[in-house]
């Protein structure tokens, strides 16, 4: 079937972000998808990682179109110091795919990211589960839930 145009006669466009792991390295990709039946084209791919395990688990897009990827690493991703075990990471990319920053958050035990959201001021919020103490907050059992807020420049708020 031919593509039907509606309204102004212009095709609508959407951007989809895909995350995954390639040989234990987090990969963030952007695929620009045009209206069906066209498949779309790759815009960019960024691969970052350590000698250890690195796994992206969630992605969110800020109000200005900036993608953020969350996951966990057991290494010192992008020159950050790992506190021990798995640490949550947040990666920020520019709209065109340029890497902006990476931040780690966690304590001496495993701290895994389960999700990410971005607030109106372009501030990412990471959520996950921790098996140990993070900062001054003691663990109350096996896996305790946690949330962390970062500024748009990556500092923990």
Secondary structure, 3 states (H helix, E strand, C coil): CCCCCCCCCCCCEEEEEEEEEECCEEEEEEEEEECCCCCCEEEEEEEECCCCCEEEEEEEECCCCCEEEEEEECCCHHHCCCCCCCEEEEEEECCCCCEEEEEEECCCCCEEEEEEEECCCCCEEEEEEECCCECCECCCCCCEEEEEEECCCCCEC
